[in-house]
Amino acid sequence: MSTIKDVASIAGVSIATVSRVVNNGPKVGNKTRDKVLKVMAEIGYTPNANARALVKKKNTTLGVVIPALNDPFFASLANGVERIARDKKQHMLLSTGGFSCESELNAINLLIEQRCESMVVHSKKLADETLIELSKKVPGIIFIDRIIPGIEERCIWLENMEGGKIAARHLLALGHANFALLNSNFDIEDPNLRRKGFVETIENANSVQAIIQEINHEPTLKGGEMAAQQLLSLNKPFSAVFAYNDAMAIGAISVLEDNGIRIPEDVSVIGFDDVLLSQYSRPKLTTMHYPIENMAENAAKLAIEFGNNSASKNDFKHRYIPSLVKRESTSSCLD
């Protein structure tokens, strides 16, 4: 493996000069700079990011921890972080945490081992106490999609309960009274909060005698299909479906239409997240917009500032409210 000494020797310059070229420093003529860069390319020398960070006393690596790579929601999260990393000329490292305490902690520790002092972490399994201890260890760790009492300044979160309320109000305004709730069976906070907001809003609506059927399944396209099949097997009436996320909603629509149920003429369906797929489903999906890319960008900026000990206490938005995106999958109840 080529070293900085090899570059200096072949280029006929000092190690300090090579270092200035690598770090885009001053006092290096264009001719010398070009010569050093040419040698670096010829022998395949790649500067060590950790070593550069130590020399410059500045954090240059931005990490992100997400549960999985194959979920459009988490891909959007990572994309938001990557956009800021590129803009701030940071190196981005991505680590997947799965859906267990052990795997989440391993993912975070992997970034710490890489001297990553700024990171955006999506953690749903680790205890608040563990994350608080990690915040003391890692200068620029920021938690997204979660609020942790005591370190709220390090958290970026969505009001999931409010999202459930907004979805319920939309369906109530369309005249629906028989509801199906297709919720995630993951043991995390988000589905519980969305359910609470949805159910409480419907139960508190004085104008309707509401019926709510609830089925829990994996928050995937397949999970939505299976939840819809189970719903139909109950042989009970419903005119509106609120799904935990867009994947479940689209999966449910597929099963409903396969069984001769028209969307939205017979049944209205509303999802959550507003991932790209929701714009291209048929019919186009009414959903709750989750501004995850904006939240991730904000979290990344905050992580970099904390990592460099330059965090301001004002300009960052920590709390987000989902918004309704009306498309084609909901309409007035015909009953």
Phi, psi and omega per residue, in radians:
M1 nan 2.285 -3.114
S2 -1.208 2.583 -3.141
T3 -2.124 2.993 3.119
I4 -1.145 -0.491 3.096
K5 -1.174 -0.671 3.110
D6 -1.088 -0.749 3.136
V7 -1.073 -0.810 -3.117
A8 -1.080 -0.746 -3.108
S9 -1.129 -0.834 -3.095
I10 -1.187 -0.672 -3.111
A11 -1.387 -0.251 3.129
G12 1.271 0.598 3.121
V13 -2.267 3.055 3.128
S14 -1.417 2.813 3.073
I15 -1.071 -0.631 3.128
A16 -1.074 -0.667 3.125
T17 -1.156 -0.748 3.098
V18 -1.061 -0.728 3.134
S19 -1.073 -0.702 3.134
R20 -1.156 -0.636 3.105
V21 -1.154 -0.803 -3.123
V22 -1.040 -0.695 -3.079
N23 -1.682 0.222 3.105
N24 0.977 0.719 -3.096
G25 -1.446 3.020 -3.120
P26 -1.432 -3.108 3.017
K27 1.097 0.542 3.037
V28 -2.230 2.111 -3.135
G29 -1.192 2.746 -3.109
N30 -1.067 -0.678 -3.133
K31 -1.118 -0.772 3.124
T32 -1.172 -0.738 3.136
R33 -1.043 -0.799 -3.134
D34 -1.101 -0.663 -3.131
K35 -1.140 -0.759 3.138
V36 -1.144 -0.768 -3.134
L37 -1.105 -0.639 3.121
K38 -1.140 -0.748 3.118
V39 -1.127 -0.750 3.115
M40 -0.999 -0.746 3.141
A41 -1.183 -0.708 -3.081
E42 -1.167 -0.662 -3.087
I43 -1.749 0.020 3.065
G44 1.256 0.606 3.121
Y45 -1.395 2.254 3.090
T46 -2.101 2.108 3.139
P47 -1.062 2.502 3.101
N48 -1.446 2.075 -3.062
A49 -1.105 -0.666 -3.131
N50 -1.161 -0.728 3.126
A51 -1.122 -0.714 3.111
R52 -1.091 -0.680 -3.140
A53 -1.134 -0.682 3.134
L54 -1.131 -0.725 -3.127
V55 -1.167 -0.760 -3.056
K56 -1.463 -0.155 -3.112
K57 0.990 0.585 -3.092
K58 -2.424 2.375 3.135
N59 -1.238 2.169 -3.107
T60 -2.130 0.174 -3.119
T61 -2.157 2.233 3.131
L62 -1.998 2.107 -3.116
G63 -1.782 2.763 3.050
V64 -2.482 2.355 3.082
V65 -2.031 2.116 3.060
I66 -2.220 2.759 -3.108
P67 -1.153 -0.698 -3.034
A68 -2.695 2.780 -3.134
L69 -1.623 -0.345 -2.979
N70 -1.640 0.246 3.129
D71 -1.910 2.176 -3.109
P72 -0.993 -0.582 -3.141
F73 -1.091 -0.847 -3.104
F74 -1.276 -0.495 3.035
A75 -1.119 -0.685 3.096
S76 -1.138 -0.685 3.100
L77 -1.048 -0.889 -3.126
A78 -1.086 -0.635 3.134
N79 -1.115 -0.678 3.101
G80 -1.114 -0.735 3.110
V81 -1.150 -0.755 -3.109
E82 -1.086 -0.623 3.138
R83 -1.078 -0.734 3.127
I84 -1.261 -0.675 3.110
A85 -1.019 -0.756 3.135
R86 -1.150 -0.743 -3.118
D87 -1.127 -0.642 -3.106
K88 -1.620 0.129 -3.141
K89 0.995 0.792 3.075
Q90 -1.822 2.670 2.979
H91 -1.512 2.325 3.134
M92 -1.842 2.321 3.041
L93 -2.039 2.335 -3.127
L94 -2.019 2.365 3.127
S95 -2.352 2.414 -3.120
T96 -1.765 2.363 -3.042
G97 -1.838 -0.048 -3.131
G98 1.055 -2.621 -3.097
F99 -2.329 0.804 3.079
S100 -2.514 2.745 3.133
C101 -1.016 -0.817 -3.079
E102 -1.083 -0.799 -3.096
S103 -1.222 -0.622 3.073
E104 -1.099 -0.794 -3.125
L105 -1.150 -0.695 3.096
N106 -1.074 -0.699 -3.134
A107 -1.120 -0.734 3.123
I108 -1.171 -0.778 -3.129
N109 -1.114 -0.561 3.095
L110 -1.084 -0.718 3.108
L111 -1.206 -0.654 3.107
I112 -1.092 -0.716 3.118
E113 -1.083 -0.463 3.102
Q114 -1.541 0.273 3.134
R115 1.031 0.645 3.131
C116 -1.529 1.894 -3.071
E117 -1.684 -0.150 3.061
S118 -2.182 2.244 3.136
M119 -2.717 2.582 3.058
V120 -1.876 2.096 -3.001
V121 -2.063 2.187 2.986
H122 -1.749 1.784 -3.110
S123 -2.187 2.216 3.110
K124 -2.053 -0.223 -3.029
K125 -1.830 -0.590 -3.107
L126 -1.205 2.506 -3.120
A127 -1.194 2.683 3.103
D128 -0.929 -0.749 -3.088
E129 -1.059 -0.701 3.130
T130 -1.131 -0.744 -3.125
L131 -1.214 -0.581 3.075
I132 -1.123 -0.727 3.100
E133 -1.124 -0.684 3.103
L134 -1.132 -0.598 3.134
S135 -1.153 -0.447 3.083
K136 -1.360 -0.460 -3.076
K137 -1.536 -0.628 -3.070
V138 -1.943 1.975 -3.044
P139 -0.975 -0.703 -3.008
G140 -1.958 0.596 3.130
I141 -1.461 2.234 -3.141
I142 -2.194 2.366 -3.102
F143 -1.814 2.256 -3.101
I144 -1.959 2.556 -3.113
D145 1.127 0.597 3.132
R146 -2.876 2.498 3.030
I147 -2.066 2.230 -3.072
I148 -2.078 2.004 -3.132
P149 -0.982 2.291 3.123
G150 1.804 -0.483 3.105
I151 -2.288 0.715 -3.120
E152 -1.004 -0.493 -3.132
E153 -1.185 -0.244 3.115
R154 -1.798 0.190 -3.050
C155 -2.076 2.483 3.008
I156 -2.172 2.106 -3.011
W157 -2.454 2.834 3.106
L158 -1.938 2.487 3.075
E159 -1.433 1.501 -3.085
N160 -1.113 -0.647 -3.141
M161 -1.100 -0.701 3.117
E162 -1.117 -0.610 3.084
G163 -1.075 -0.729 3.075
G164 -1.106 -0.664 3.120
K165 -1.127 -0.773 -3.114
I166 -1.116 -0.734 3.120
A167 -1.076 -0.747 3.142
A168 -1.128 -0.754 -3.134
R169 -1.098 -0.642 3.117
H170 -1.101 -0.819 -3.117
L171 -1.215 -0.625 3.080
L172 -1.125 -0.703 -3.131
A173 -1.136 -0.415 3.109
L174 -1.499 0.007 3.066
G175 1.585 0.220 -3.115
H176 -1.398 2.558 3.127
A177 -2.359 -0.245 3.102
N178 -1.985 1.948 -2.966
F179 -2.040 2.585 2.960
A180 -2.088 2.302 3.112
L181 -1.950 1.949 3.093
L182 -1.755 1.801 -2.980
N183 -1.939 2.827 3.096
S184 -1.288 2.498 3.068
N185 -1.654 0.141 3.090
F186 -1.239 2.425 -3.109
D187 -1.482 1.212 3.109
I188 -2.337 3.024 -3.005
E189 -1.308 -0.632 -2.993
D190 -0.954 -0.920 -3.122
P191 -1.074 -0.592 3.118
N192 -1.150 -0.705 -3.125
L193 -1.238 -0.724 3.121
R194 -1.118 -0.734 3.108
R195 -1.064 -0.798 -3.095
K196 -1.052 -0.825 -3.140
G197 -1.086 -0.716 -3.110
F198 -1.180 -0.902 -3.062
V199 -1.158 -0.776 -3.118
E200 -1.097 -0.683 -3.137
T201 -1.135 -0.743 3.136
I202 -1.195 -0.757 -3.114
E203 -1.169 -0.474 -3.139
N204 -1.550 -0.023 3.120
A205 -1.407 1.911 -3.046
N206 -1.193 -0.346 -3.013
S207 -1.452 -0.155 -3.086
V208 -2.264 2.596 2.937
Q209 -1.754 1.556 -2.922
A210 -1.443 2.595 3.003
I211 -2.127 2.213 -3.123
I212 -2.133 2.112 3.033
Q213 -1.819 2.257 -3.065
E214 -2.086 2.321 3.089
I215 -2.345 2.314 -3.135
N216 -1.890 2.400 3.114
H217 -2.733 3.106 3.115
E218 -1.102 2.447 -3.095
P219 -1.410 1.050 -3.113
T220 -2.322 3.019 3.048
L221 -0.992 -0.806 3.131
K222 -1.124 -0.700 3.106
G223 -1.084 -0.664 3.091
G224 -1.141 -0.698 3.087
E225 -1.072 -0.831 -3.095
M226 -1.172 -0.638 3.103
A227 -1.134 -0.709 3.126
A228 -1.166 -0.669 3.090
Q229 -1.092 -0.728 3.109
Q230 -1.149 -0.674 3.117
L231 -1.070 -0.808 -3.138
L232 -1.132 -0.575 -3.120
S233 -1.183 -0.323 3.111
L234 -1.276 -0.384 3.102
N235 0.989 0.756 3.091
K236 -2.089 2.581 -3.067
P237 -1.254 2.524 3.006
F238 -2.716 2.574 3.141
S239 -2.142 -0.080 -3.123
A240 -2.566 2.478 3.136
V241 -2.181 2.260 2.987
F242 -1.962 2.053 -3.111
A243 -1.811 2.596 -3.121
Y244 -0.986 -0.723 3.103
N245 -2.551 3.089 -3.082
D246 -1.140 -0.619 -3.138
A247 -1.063 -0.826 3.125
M248 -1.111 -0.698 -3.125
A249 -1.092 -0.799 -3.105
I250 -1.205 -0.672 3.062
G251 -1.088 -0.707 3.119
A252 -1.146 -0.734 3.134
I253 -1.011 -0.724 -3.138
S254 -1.011 -0.802 -3.130
V255 -1.209 -0.740 -3.127
L256 -1.067 -0.802 -3.130
E257 -1.215 -0.564 3.057
D258 -1.100 -0.398 3.137
N259 -1.757 0.336 3.044
G260 1.386 0.236 3.128
I261 -1.675 2.077 -3.076
R262 -1.458 2.405 3.094
I263 -1.981 2.091 0.143
P264 -1.789 0.121 -3.028
E265 -1.022 -0.732 -3.130
D266 -1.686 -0.703 -3.102
V267 -2.434 2.310 3.031
S268 -1.588 2.494 -3.133
V269 -2.290 2.310 3.087
I270 -2.246 2.366 -3.136
G271 -1.852 -2.791 -3.115
F272 -2.688 2.346 3.056
D273 2.098 -0.708 -3.082
D274 1.086 0.845 3.031
V275 -1.267 2.900 -3.036
L276 -0.984 -0.646 -3.094
L277 -1.031 -0.512 -3.085
S278 -1.141 -0.424 3.129
Q279 -1.381 -0.295 -3.047
Y280 -2.024 0.016 3.057
S281 -1.225 2.871 3.095
R282 -2.193 2.009 -0.052
P283 -1.230 2.843 3.094
K284 -1.051 2.418 -2.925
L285 -1.493 2.210 2.897
T286 -1.261 2.357 -3.017
T287 -2.727 2.987 3.034
M288 -1.674 2.113 -3.123
H289 -1.303 2.138 3.081
Y290 -1.860 1.896 -3.032
P291 -1.342 0.998 -2.981
I292 -1.140 -0.624 3.137
E293 -1.178 -0.725 3.086
N294 -1.113 -0.722 3.112
M295 -1.102 -0.723 -3.141
A296 -1.158 -0.692 3.090
E297 -1.080 -0.794 3.125
N298 -1.084 -0.753 3.130
A299 -1.102 -0.689 3.142
A300 -1.138 -0.757 3.096
K301 -1.068 -0.756 -3.133
L302 -1.129 -0.717 3.137
A303 -1.073 -0.743 -3.141
I304 -1.120 -0.745 3.137
E305 -1.133 -0.789 3.093
F306 -1.087 -0.711 -3.132
G307 -1.112 -0.522 3.129
N308 -1.740 0.214 3.125
N309 0.986 0.695 -3.126
S310 -2.298 0.442 -3.058
A311 -1.210 2.217 3.027
S312 -1.488 2.747 -3.043
K313 -1.791 0.221 -3.073
N314 -2.178 -0.920 -2.823
D315 -1.245 -0.073 -3.024
F316 -1.686 2.359 3.089
K317 -1.599 2.229 -3.087
H318 -1.885 -0.526 -3.041
R319 -1.965 2.224 -3.114
Y320 -2.115 2.603 3.114
I321 -2.009 2.247 3.077
P322 -1.198 2.746 -3.135
S323 -2.271 2.628 -3.115
L324 -1.361 2.306 3.033
V325 -2.003 1.861 -3.111
K326 -1.466 2.174 3.060
R327 -2.218 -2.222 -2.955
E328 -1.936 -0.070 -2.990
S329 -1.633 0.050 3.058
T330 -2.239 2.525 3.095
S331 -2.755 3.035 -3.107
S332 -1.089 2.496 3.100
C333 -1.246 2.325 -3.074
L334 -1.560 -0.166 -3.122
D335 -1.219 nan nan
